[in-house]
Amino acid sequence: MSPKYLHIPFIIIAFTLSFTPGCSSKGDRKEAQAAHHQTAKSTPSVGAQQPALQTAQAARPVLVSHTSVPGAKTASLADVAELRVASVVNISTEKVINSGQRPYGQDPFFNPFFRRQAPPHPRRARALGSGVIVSRDGLVITNNHVVDQASSIKVSTQGGKEFKASIVGRDPKTDVAVLRLDASPKELAELSPIPFGDSSRLRLADTVLAIGNPFGLGHTVTMGIVSAKGRANVGIVDYEDFIQTDAAINPGNSGGALINTNGELVGINTAILSKSGGYQGIGFAIPSNMVRNIMDGLVSNGVVIRGWLGVIIQNLSGDLSKMLALPVSRGVVVADVQKGSPAEKGGFLRGDVVVAMNGKPIADSTTLRNRVAAMGEGKSSTFDVYRQKQRLTLTVTLGRQPGTMAPGKLPGNALSGLSLSELNHQLRRKYQIDPAVDEGIVITVVSPGSPAARSGLREGDVVMEINRHAVTSLKAFEAAYSTSAKRILLLINRQGQTFYQILSK
């Protein structure tokens, strides 16, 4: 039969059924409609279950409870999406970039050709992204790359309200940033924060919704499934434990919400794997459990204080297990132990194989690295290790990951709003630092509107000297700053140009 005639049998069947006894009578239709209305009344609406307003506390952000959407499990996806789209915001940023950057970076071979180059002149660039309201007191989670180097940030809600926002803290190592809305108590009461879900409970093929601002179009909802969990070594950030999803994620979705069918936040959409620059079925989201830990650290300290063990590690392979005569085939091999590290003090030896941390199995080096970092400084942890064929339990008090200084640690307020890190290969490549600069500390975060920002310091600046003394480490910088007088002289290298900067404490 030709395709264009496929509708004829359905017409004949419909005509026959209309004269068949017991088929779709008016009485039956009325009963069905009545039953539908009765069911609709008995099923709670997601939108009707808004959580009660809670009192804000200064110590911690006021989060909504996991039980704030009691009808979500029985509600349709449309109800869940309609409620949670109000929790996602559009973020518009403006940043100042220098248009006079040298075309060949900082390669010293080209120095003679650019000695008379005109100083760089700034120009403004705008970018769009997404964010998620997570607390009653106006905290918004987004991606670090959405607000990186932003001089101004505007946030708009689904209802069309616009707010200015300031950066509470940024964590480039996980691509998470926390903003705070500049809003009145009345405006805060009208916000729709989303409750955190437990991302560890996600299963493969679970249905998820992605909400964001793709291509600046505004609030958009797409649907997919959880394609994979624990994606690491993707090469996007330092600490990776991504949820992979096939929900459509496009440019502008960065910082948006990935929610489960209960209407809970289970991830922050971050990146896509694409050869075209657009959606190709593979998107990555930061798990909500990691996001919440990062947020707590940024709100409390302005920077994430990660735990440090002090070991060089690698995955245990089958062949390596046989060569070491081990009774296990999965775990993490300690290739070296750093001198003076918490691991050395806790009894770790080269060749130990870690199979569990705090009673939970460890299958690979990424898992161990993430768990140690998430524990934080000063926390006591137990490690189950195999030393040859003997299983041991070591107890270690974790230290602080080297190269991290919280903004508020230094006395005075001249450098408030700064995060500093020791110069390394990754930072040199990221900020295109002049190869001639062989020591110093790098400014990795400058909060807009902070005293440090007003003094003229910028992200990517390298502090080479303080009060005419070379800066070789964060400890040296802190010591020199603490003992300095009311005025401080810094020697700064910015994109290959060196100059002095005077600050008042």
C-alpha positions in Angstrom: 0.0 0.0 0.0 1.3 3.5 -0.8 2.4 5.6 2.2 0.0 8.3 1.5 -3.0 6.0 2.0 -1.9 4.7 5.4 -4.6 6.7 7.2 -7.6 5.0 5.5 -7.6 1.8 7.7 -7.6 4.0 10.8 -10.7 5.9 9.5 -12.6 2.6 8.9 -11.7 1.2 12.3 -12.7 4.4 14.1 -16.0 4.4 12.1 -16.7 0.8 13.1 -15.9 1.3 16.8 -18.3 4.2 17.0 -21.2 1.8 16.4 -19.9 -1.0 18.7 -21.8 -1.4 22.0 -19.9 -0.3 25.1 -17.3 1.8 23.1 -16.9 5.4 24.2 -20.4 6.4 25.1 -21.3 9.8 26.4 -21.8 8.3 29.9 -18.4 6.7 29.8 -16.8 9.9 28.7 -18.4 11.7 31.6 -17.3 9.1 34.1 -13.7 9.3 32.7 -13.7 13.1 33.0 -15.0 12.9 36.6 -12.3 10.3 37.4 -9.7 12.5 35.9 -10.7 15.6 37.9 -10.8 13.5 41.1 -7.3 12.2 40.4 -6.1 15.7 39.7 -7.5 16.9 43.0 -5.9 14.1 45.0 -2.4 14.4 43.4 -0.4 17.3 45.0 1.0 19.8 42.7 4.7 20.5 42.8 4.1 24.2 42.4 1.8 24.2 45.5 4.5 22.7 47.7 6.8 25.7 48.0 9.0 25.4 51.1 8.3 27.9 53.9 10.6 30.8 54.2 13.4 30.1 56.7 15.3 32.6 58.8 18.7 33.6 57.4 21.7 32.7 59.5 25.0 34.5 59.2 27.3 31.5 59.7 25.9 29.3 56.8 23.9 29.9 53.7 20.2 29.2 54.3 19.6 26.1 52.1 16.2 24.6 51.4 15.5 21.1 52.7 15.6 17.9 50.6 12.0 17.4 51.6 10.8 20.8 50.3 9.2 19.2 47.2 7.1 16.4 48.7 4.9 16.0 45.6 7.9 15.8 43.1 8.0 12.0 43.1 4.4 11.8 41.9 4.4 14.9 39.7 5.1 14.9 36.0 8.3 16.2 34.5 6.4 19.2 33.3 5.5 20.1 36.9 9.1 19.6 38.0 10.5 21.7 35.2 7.9 24.5 35.7 8.9 24.8 39.3 12.7 24.6 39.0 13.1 26.8 36.0 12.5 29.7 38.4 15.6 28.6 40.3 17.9 29.1 37.3 19.2 32.5 36.4 20.8 34.1 33.4 24.3 35.7 34.0 25.7 38.5 32.0 29.3 39.6 32.6 31.5 42.3 31.4 35.3 42.1 31.5 38.2 44.3 30.5 40.8 42.8 28.3 44.0 44.2 26.8 44.0 44.5 23.0 47.7 45.2 22.9 48.9 41.7 23.7 51.9 40.5 21.7 51.0 38.2 18.9 53.8 35.7 19.8 53.2 35.5 23.5 56.2 36.1 25.7 58.8 34.3 23.6 62.1 36.1 24.4 63.2 35.7 20.7 60.8 38.5 19.7 61.7 40.9 22.5 63.9 43.2 20.2 60.9 43.6 17.9 58.4 44.7 20.5 60.5 47.0 22.8 58.8 50.0 21.4 55.3 48.5 21.3 52.6 50.8 22.5 51.2 50.0 25.9 48.1 47.8 25.8 44.8 49.6 25.9 41.8 48.0 27.5 38.5 47.1 25.7 35.3 45.6 27.1 34.0 42.2 26.3 30.6 40.7 27.3 29.7 37.1 27.9 26.6 35.1 28.9 26.1 32.1 31.1 23.8 30.5 33.6 23.6 30.1 37.4 21.5 28.4 40.1 19.9 30.0 43.2 20.7 27.7 46.1 19.9 29.6 49.3 17.4 31.9 50.8 20.0 34.6 51.3 20.8 35.0 47.6 23.7 32.7 46.9 24.1 31.6 43.3 26.3 28.8 42.0 27.8 29.0 38.6 31.0 28.0 36.7 34.2 29.8 37.4 34.8 30.3 33.6 31.5 32.2 33.4 32.7 35.0 35.8 36.4 34.7 35.3 38.0 38.2 35.2 34.6 39.8 35.2 34.5 43.5 36.2 30.7 43.5 36.5 28.1 40.8 36.9 24.3 41.1 36.3 21.9 38.3 37.1 18.3 38.1 35.7 15.6 35.7 36.9 12.8 34.0 34.9 10.4 36.7 36.1 12.6 39.4 34.5 14.1 40.9 37.7 17.7 42.0 37.4 20.3 42.1 40.2 23.9 43.1 40.5 26.0 40.3 41.9 29.4 40.1 43.6 31.8 37.1 43.8 31.9 35.3 47.1 34.7 33.0 45.9 36.0 31.1 42.9 37.7 27.7 42.6 39.3 27.3 39.2 40.4 23.8 40.1 36.8 22.5 39.9 35.4 25.4 37.8 32.9 26.4 40.6 32.1 30.0 41.6 29.7 31.4 44.2 28.0 34.7 43.8 25.8 36.8 46.1 22.9 38.8 44.8 22.6 42.4 45.8 18.9 42.2 46.8 16.6 43.6 49.5 15.0 41.3 52.1 11.7 41.5 50.2 13.4 40.5 47.0 15.3 37.6 48.7 12.0 36.3 50.0 10.7 36.1 46.5 13.6 33.9 45.2 13.1 30.2 44.5 16.2 28.3 45.7 16.6 24.7 44.6 17.4 22.0 47.2 20.6 19.9 46.8 20.2 16.3 45.9 22.6 13.5 46.6 24.6 13.0 43.4 26.1 9.8 44.7 22.6 8.1 44.5 22.4 8.7 40.7 22.3 5.6 38.6 23.0 5.0 35.0 20.0 5.8 32.8 18.3 7.9 35.4 16.3 10.7 33.8 17.7 14.2 34.3 16.7 17.7 33.1 19.2 20.4 32.1 18.1 24.0 32.6 20.1 27.0 31.4 20.5 29.9 29.0 21.8 28.4 25.7 23.0 31.0 23.2 21.4 33.7 25.3 17.9 32.5 24.4 16.8 32.5 28.0 15.4 29.8 30.3 15.5 26.5 28.4 14.8 22.9 29.5 16.2 19.8 27.9 15.9 16.2 28.9 18.3 13.2 28.9 19.7 10.4 31.0 22.8 9.8 33.1 25.2 8.3 30.6 28.1 7.7 32.9 29.4 8.7 36.4 32.9 9.5 37.7 34.3 10.8 34.4 37.8 11.9 35.1 40.9 12.7 33.1 38.8 14.7 30.6 41.3 17.5 30.8 38.9 20.3 31.7 39.9 21.1 35.3 42.3 19.8 38.0 39.7 17.9 40.0 37.2 16.0 37.8 34.4 13.6 38.8 31.9 14.5 36.1 28.4 13.2 35.5 28.1 12.5 31.8 24.7 13.2 30.3 23.1 13.3 26.8 20.7 16.1 27.8 21.3 18.9 25.3 23.9 21.3 26.7 25.0 24.2 24.5 27.2 27.4 24.9 25.4 29.6 27.5 24.3 26.5 29.5 27.5 26.7 31.6 26.6 27.1 35.3 23.1 25.9 34.8 21.3 23.2 36.7 21.1 19.4 36.2 18.2 18.2 38.2 16.6 14.8 38.9 13.0 13.8 38.6 12.4 14.9 42.2 13.4 18.4 41.4 16.7 18.3 43.3 20.0 19.7 42.1 22.3 16.9 41.2 24.9 18.7 39.1 26.1 22.0 37.6 26.4 21.9 33.8 30.0 22.7 32.8 31.2 21.5 29.4 30.5 19.6 26.3 32.6 17.2 24.2 32.2 18.5 20.6 34.1 18.9 17.4 31.6 21.5 16.1 31.3 23.7 19.2 27.7 22.6 19.6 25.8 19.8 21.2 26.8 16.3 20.0 25.3 14.1 22.8 28.1 14.3 25.4 27.8 16.8 28.2 29.5 17.0 31.6 28.2 18.3 34.9 29.9 18.7 38.3 28.3 16.5 40.9 26.2 18.3 43.5 28.0 16.7 46.4 31.3 18.2 45.2 29.6 21.6 44.5 28.2 21.8 48.0 31.6 21.1 49.6 33.3 23.7 47.4 30.5 26.2 48.2 30.9 25.7 51.9 34.6 26.3 51.7 34.3 29.4 49.6 31.6 30.9 51.8 33.5 30.2 55.0 37.1 31.0 53.9 36.9 32.7 50.5 39.0 29.9 49.1 38.9 26.1 49.1 41.3 24.6 51.7 42.1 21.1 50.3 43.6 18.2 52.2 47.1 17.0 51.4 48.6 13.6 51.9 52.0 14.0 50.2 52.4 11.0 48.0 53.1 10.3 44.4 50.6 7.8 43.2 49.6 5.6 40.2 46.8 3.1 39.4 47.4 -0.6 40.2 47.3 -2.7 37.1 47.1 -6.4 36.8 50.7 -6.8 35.7 51.9 -4.5 38.5 49.9 -6.5 41.0 51.6 -9.7 39.9 55.1 -8.2 39.9 54.5 -6.9 43.5 53.0 -10.2 44.5 49.8 -8.6 45.9 46.6 -10.3 46.7 44.5 -7.5 45.1 44.2 -6.3 41.5 42.6 -2.9 42.2 44.0 0.0 44.2 46.5 2.8 44.2 50.2 2.3 44.3 52.3 4.8 46.3 55.3 5.4 44.0 57.0 7.9 46.4 56.4 9.6 49.8 57.4 13.2 50.1 59.7 14.1 53.0 58.0 15.8 55.9 54.6 15.1 54.5 51.6 13.9 56.5 52.0 10.5 54.7 55.5 10.1 56.0 54.5 11.0 59.5 51.6 8.6 59.3 53.8 5.7 58.3 53.4 5.4 54.5 56.2 3.7 52.6 57.0 3.5 48.9 55.3 0.5 47.4 52.2 0.6 49.7 48.9 -0.1 47.9 45.9 1.9 49.1 42.7 0.0 48.8 40.3 2.0 51.1 40.1 5.4 52.8 37.9 5.8 55.8 36.3 2.4 55.1 35.3 3.2 51.5 37.0 1.3 48.7 39.6 3.1 46.5 39.8 1.8 42.9 41.9 4.4 41.2 44.2 7.4 41.8 41.6 10.0 40.8 39.2 8.8 43.5 41.9 8.9 46.2 43.0 12.4 45.1 39.5 13.7 45.2 38.7 12.2 48.6 41.8 13.5 50.2 41.2 17.0 48.8 37.6 17.0 49.9 38.5 16.0 53.5 40.3 19.3 54.1 43.2 20.3 56.3 43.6 18.9 59.8 41.2 16.0 59.3 42.2 12.5 60.6 41.7 9.8 58.0 42.3 6.0 58.0 43.9 4.3 55.0 43.8 0.5 54.4 47.0 -0.5 52.6 48.7 -3.6 51.5 52.4 -3.8 52.3 53.5 -6.8 50.3 50.9 -9.4 51.5 50.1 -7.8 54.8 47.0 -5.6 55.2 47.5 -2.6 57.5 45.5 0.4 58.6 47.3 3.8 58.8 45.9 6.9 60.5 47.0 10.2 59.0 46.2 13.8 59.9 46.0 15.5 56.5 47.8 18.8 55.9 46.9 21.8 53.7 47.6 21.4 50.0 50.8 23.5 49.2 50.4 26.7 47.3 47.0 27.8 48.7 46.5 31.0 50.7 43.1 32.2 51.8 42.3 35.9 51.0 41.5 36.8 54.6 44.6 35.3 56.2 46.9 38.3 55.8 46.6 41.1 58.4 45.1 44.3 57.3 42.8 44.8 54.3 45.0 46.0 51.4 45.0 42.6 49.9 41.4 41.6 50.8 39.8 39.9 47.9 42.9 38.2 46.6 43.9 34.5 46.3 47.5 33.7 45.7 49.3 30.6 44.5 53.0 29.8 44.0 54.2 29.9 40.4 54.0 26.6 38.6 53.9 25.3 35.0 50.1 25.3 34.8 49.8 28.9 35.9 52.7 30.0 33.7 50.8 28.5 30.7 47.4 29.8 31.7 48.5 33.4 32.2 51.3 33.4 29.5 53.9 34.5 32.1 57.2 35.7 30.8 59.8 32.9 30.8 62.2 35.3 32.3 60.1 35.4 35.5 61.5 32.4 37.4 60.1 33.0 40.9 57.2 34.8 42.6 53.6 34.2 43.5 50.7 34.5 41.1 47.4 36.4 41.8 44.7 33.9 40.8 41.6 35.6 42.1 40.7 39.3 42.4 37.2 39.9 43.7 35.5 42.8 41.9 35.1 45.8 44.1 37.6 44.5 46.7 40.4 46.7 48.2 42.8 44.6 46.1 40.9 45.4 42.9 40.7 49.1 43.7 44.4 49.2 44.2 44.9 48.1 40.6 46.0 44.5 41.1 44.8 42.0 38.4 44.4 38.3 38.0 47.6 36.9 36.4 49.9 39.4 38.0 53.1 38.0 39.4 54.4 39.5 42.6 58.2 39.3 42.4 59.2 41.5 45.3 57.7 42.9 48.4 59.6 45.9 50.0 62.6 45.1 47.8 62.9 41.5 49.0 62.4 38.7 46.5 59.3 36.6 46.9 60.1 32.9 46.6 57.1 31.3 48.3 53.7 32.0 49.9 55.3 31.8 53.4 58.0 34.3 52.5 55.3 36.7 51.1 53.2 36.3 54.3 56.1 36.9 56.6 57.2 40.0 54.7 53.7 41.4 54.5 53.1 40.9 58.3 56.3 42.7 59.2 55.9 45.6 56.8 55.0 49.2 57.7 51.8 51.0 56.7 52.9 51.3 53.1 54.0 48.3 50.9 56.1 48.3 47.8 55.4 45.5 45.4 57.3 44.6 42.2 54.7 43.3 39.7 55.2 41.6 36.3 52.1 41.8 34.1 52.2 40.3 30.6 56.0 40.8 30.4 56.0 44.3 31.7 57.5 45.0 35.2 56.5 47.9 37.4 56.2 49.0 41.0 52.9 49.2 42.9 52.4 51.0 46.2 49.7 49.7 48.6 48.5 51.0 52.0 47.8 48.4 54.6 
